[in-house]
């Protein structure tokens, strides 16, 4: 992990300024890792802005942003010198992914991502592309590998929250290095506060989505299918998927959210026969894009897919799905 390449590049070519851009509807991991990177780069005299083109999901606790002093934007970054920032690094995504809206007139010079099964269209000046349960874990390692840089309380707390929420409290997709990175943070964090944020991910308003999802559930053996329409808070769909994958009768859940612009698909899997990243690519082959991990993946197509499409796909998968 050679962060010095990025530091030298920003300082020598981009006037020590960089835009850090997570995906459009950032979750805790995307926000925390962007914030952690911003604070890390400050130690080298680099000024950065965190920018994204969507909005914060309802499950992101406002107290998390205020208490940790995490800067964020709503649709457009309102800052007088925004135009002086010419370069962009993406976090928790790659520049060509469908979950990010590229900023016109800016140069995308690199990315930090942990979705190692995603494919990129070209090589960038700077790439950190590592197998990890969360990008927050990768950012923790930056601090751990540079003991001369002190990690502040709010950075430590935010990165712990990012790691714990993306791994369902270290129970999903965790590598040995993720555990070591969390151990590094353990004595630096406010565990009571971190656990409070991690446990409280939904609101009363979200219960209507659960009701709609329960009514929609169709089971094809161990594979569950849920189709709900026009859920603008797309991250809540994945959280609902986590709830359904906890049912002992299901080892795979396919969550479908149909919007006017197309169909968003979120998959959770605990079955090695149906790896989530392979399954999403199978579903959107030739009609969209998708990727992720073996246990958690997502995809999108501009087509409005119907129930019969998914019923046929699930039948094909159960009969002859190839990993």
C-alpha positions in Angstrom: 0.0 0.0 0.0 2.1 2.9 -1.3 0.2 6.0 -0.2 3.3 8.1 -0.8 2.6 7.9 -4.6 -0.7 9.7 -4.0 0.8 12.3 -1.7 3.6 13.1 -4.1 1.2 13.3 -7.0 -1.2 15.7 -5.3 1.7 17.9 -4.0 3.7 18.0 -7.2 0.9 18.1 -9.9 -2.3 19.3 -8.2 -1.2 22.1 -5.9 -1.7 20.1 -2.7 -5.5 19.9 -3.3 -7.7 16.9 -3.9 -11.4 16.1 -3.9 -12.3 12.9 -2.1 -15.5 11.3 -3.5 -17.3 8.3 -2.1 -20.3 6.8 -3.9 -23.4 8.9 -4.3 -25.4 7.5 -1.4 -22.6 6.9 1.1 -23.0 4.5 4.0 -20.9 4.7 7.2 -17.9 2.9 5.7 -17.8 5.3 2.7 -18.1 8.4 4.9 -15.7 7.2 7.6 -13.0 6.2 5.2 -13.3 9.5 3.3 -13.0 11.4 6.5 -10.1 9.3 7.7 -8.3 9.8 4.4 -8.9 13.6 4.6 -7.4 13.8 8.1 -4.5 11.6 7.1 -3.6 13.8 4.1 -3.7 16.9 6.3 -0.5 15.7 7.9 1.3 16.3 4.6 -0.1 19.7 4.0 -2.8 18.5 1.6 -6.2 20.2 1.6 -9.2 18.1 0.6 -12.9 18.3 0.1 -15.3 15.5 0.6 -17.9 15.5 -2.2 -20.8 13.3 -3.3 -23.7 13.9 -5.6 -26.5 12.0 -3.8 -27.8 12.4 -0.3 -27.3 10.9 3.1 -29.6 7.9 3.8 -31.9 8.2 6.8 -30.1 5.6 8.7 -27.0 7.8 8.9 -27.2 9.2 12.3 -26.9 13.0 12.2 -25.2 12.8 15.6 -22.5 10.7 14.0 -21.7 13.6 11.6 -21.8 16.3 14.3 -20.0 14.5 17.1 -17.2 13.4 14.8 -17.1 16.6 12.9 -17.4 14.8 9.6 -17.8 17.3 6.7 -20.2 16.3 4.0 -22.2 17.8 1.1 -25.7 17.8 -0.1 -25.9 17.5 -3.8 -23.5 20.4 -4.6 -20.4 21.4 -2.6 -20.9 25.1 -1.8 -17.4 26.4 -1.4 -15.9 29.5 -3.0 -12.7 27.8 -4.2 -14.2 24.5 -5.4 -13.0 25.3 -8.9 -9.4 25.3 -7.7 -9.6 21.6 -6.9 -8.9 19.8 -10.2 -8.2 16.2 -9.2 -10.4 13.5 -7.6 -9.8 10.3 -5.7 -12.8 8.0 -5.2 -13.3 6.0 -2.0 -15.3 2.8 -1.6 -15.9 2.8 -5.4 -14.1 3.2 -8.7 -14.6 6.1 -11.1 -16.4 4.1 -13.7 -18.9 2.5 -11.4 -22.6 3.2 -11.8 -22.9 4.2 -8.1 -21.0 7.4 -8.6 -21.8 10.6 -10.5 -18.6 12.0 -12.0 -17.8 15.7 -11.6 -17.5 17.5 -14.9 -14.2 19.1 -15.6 -12.3 17.2 -12.9 -9.5 14.6 -13.4 -10.0 11.2 -11.7 -6.5 10.2 -10.7 -7.1 7.1 -8.6 -9.2 5.2 -6.1 -9.3 3.3 -2.8 -11.7 0.3 -2.9 -12.2 -3.1 -1.4 -14.6 -4.5 -4.0 -11.9 -6.6 -5.6 -14.2 -8.4 -8.0 -15.2 -5.2 -9.8 -13.5 -4.5 -13.1 -12.0 -1.2 -14.1 -11.8 0.2 -17.6 -8.3 1.7 -17.3 -5.2 2.1 -15.1 -5.0 5.1 -12.8 -2.1 7.0 -11.4 -2.9 5.7 -7.9 -4.8 2.6 -6.9 -5.4 0.8 -3.6 -7.4 -2.2 -4.5 -7.2 -4.7 -1.6 -9.3 -7.5 -0.3 -10.8 -6.2 2.9 -14.1 -6.3 4.7 -14.3 -2.5 4.6 -12.4 0.5 3.2 -12.3 1.8 6.7 -9.9 -1.1 7.5 -7.6 0.0 4.7 -7.5 3.6 6.0 -6.9 2.3 9.6 -3.8 0.5 8.1 -2.5 3.8 6.8 -2.3 5.1 10.3 -1.1 1.8 11.8 1.8 1.7 9.3 2.8 5.3 10.0 3.3 5.5 13.8 4.5 9.1 13.5 0.9 10.2 12.6 -1.4 10.2 15.5 -5.0 9.1 14.9 -7.5 11.5 16.6 -10.4 10.3 18.7 -13.0 11.2 16.1 -11.1 9.6 13.2 -10.7 6.4 15.3 -14.4 6.3 16.3 -15.6 6.9 12.7 -13.3 4.2 11.2 -14.5 1.7 13.9 -18.1 2.5 13.0 -17.3 2.1 9.3 -15.6 -1.3 9.8 -18.3 -2.6 12.2 -21.3 -1.6 10.1 -19.9 -3.0 6.8 -19.1 -6.3 8.5 -22.3 -6.6 10.6 -20.1 -6.3 13.7 -17.2 -8.4 12.4 -19.4 -11.3 11.4 -19.3 -11.0 7.6 -16.5 -11.1 5.1 -13.8 -10.5 7.7 -10.1 -11.1 6.9 -7.4 -11.6 9.6 -6.1 -8.1 8.8 -9.5 -6.5 9.5 -9.4 -8.0 13.0 -5.9 -6.8 13.6 -6.9 -3.3 12.4 -9.8 -3.2 14.7 -7.6 -4.4 17.6 -5.3 -1.5 16.8 -8.2 0.9 17.2 -9.8 -0.8 20.3 -8.1 1.2 23.0 -8.4 4.5 21.0 -12.2 4.5 20.6 -15.3 5.3 22.7 -16.7 1.8 22.6 -20.0 2.9 24.2 -20.6 5.5 21.6 -19.4 3.3 18.7 -21.8 0.5 19.7 -24.7 3.0 20.1 -24.2 4.1 16.5 -23.7 0.6 15.1 -26.9 -0.7 16.8 -29.2 2.1 15.7 -29.4 1.8 11.9 -33.1 2.2 11.2 -35.9 4.6 12.1 -39.6 4.2 12.7 -40.2 5.5 9.2 -38.2 2.6 7.7 -40.7 0.1 9.1 -43.0 0.6 6.2 -40.3 -0.7 3.9 -40.0 -3.9 6.0 -43.8 -4.3 5.9 -43.7 -4.1 2.1 -40.7 -6.4 1.8 -42.4 -9.1 4.0 -45.5 -9.0 1.9 -43.4 -9.3 -1.3 -41.2 -12.2 -0.2 -41.3 -15.2 -2.5 -39.2 -18.2 -1.6 -37.6 -20.6 -4.2 -36.1 -23.1 -1.8 -33.2 -21.4 -0.1 -33.3 -18.4 -2.4 -35.6 -15.5 -1.4 -36.9 -12.8 -3.8 -38.3 -9.4 -2.7 -39.4 -6.7 -5.2 -40.4 -3.3 -3.8 -40.7 -0.2 -5.9 -39.4 3.4 -5.6 -37.4 3.2 -2.4 -35.4 6.4 -2.8 -33.2 5.5 0.2 -31.3 2.8 -1.6 -29.1 1.8 1.3 -32.1 0.7 3.4 -32.7 -2.0 0.8 -29.4 -3.6 1.7 -30.2 -3.3 5.4 -33.5 -5.1 4.9 -31.6 -7.8 3.0 -29.4 -8.3 6.1 -32.6 -8.9 8.1 -34.0 -11.5 5.6 -30.7 -13.4 5.3 -30.9 -14.1 9.0 -33.9 -16.3 8.4 -32.8 -19.9 8.8 -34.8 -21.1 5.7 -32.9 -18.7 3.4 -29.2 -18.7 2.4 -29.6 -16.1 -0.5 -31.8 -13.0 -0.7 -32.3 -11.0 -3.8 -33.7 -7.5 -3.1 -35.1 -5.6 -6.1 -35.8 -1.9 -6.0 -37.5 -0.6 -9.2 -37.2 3.1 -9.8 -38.3 5.2 -12.8 -34.7 5.2 -14.0 -34.3 1.5 -13.8 -33.8 -1.5 -11.5 -31.4 -1.7 -8.5 -30.6 -5.1 -7.2 -29.0 -6.0 -3.8 -27.9 -9.5 -3.0 -26.9 -11.2 0.3 -25.6 -14.8 0.2 -24.4 -17.3 2.8 -24.2 -20.1 0.2 -20.9 -20.9 -1.6 -22.9 -22.3 -4.5 -24.4 -18.9 -5.1 -21.7 -16.3 -4.5 -23.3 -12.9 -4.5 -20.8 -11.2 -6.9 -21.1 -14.0 -9.4 -24.9 -14.0 -9.1 -25.3 -10.3 -9.7 -23.1 -10.4 -12.8 -25.2 -13.3 -14.0 -28.4 -11.4 -13.5 -27.4 -8.2 -15.2 -25.2 -9.7 -17.9 -25.6 -7.7 -21.2 -28.2 -5.4 -19.6 -26.3 -3.6 -16.8 -23.5 -3.5 -14.3 -22.8 -5.1 -11.0 -20.2 -6.4 -8.6 -19.2 -6.7 -4.9 -18.2 -9.5 -2.6 -19.0 -13.2 -2.4 -21.4 -12.5 0.5 -22.8 -9.1 -0.6 -23.2 -7.5 -4.0 -25.2 -5.0 -5.9 -26.1 -4.1 -9.5 -28.1 -1.8 -11.7 -29.8 -1.9 -15.1 -31.8 0.9 -16.8 -34.5 -1.7 -17.6 -37.5 -2.1 -15.4 -37.3 -5.9 -14.7 -40.4 -7.8 -13.9 -41.2 -10.7 -11.5 -41.2 -13.3 -14.4 -37.6 -12.2 -15.3 -36.3 -13.0 -11.8 -38.4 -16.2 -11.5 -36.7 -17.5 -14.7 -33.2 -16.4 -13.6 -33.6 -18.1 -10.2 -34.8 -21.3 -12.0 -31.8 -21.1 -14.3 -29.4 -20.5 -11.4 -30.8 -23.4 -9.4 -30.5 -25.7 -12.3 -27.1 -24.9 -13.8 -25.5 -21.9 -12.2 -21.7 -21.8 -12.8 -19.4 -19.9 -10.5 
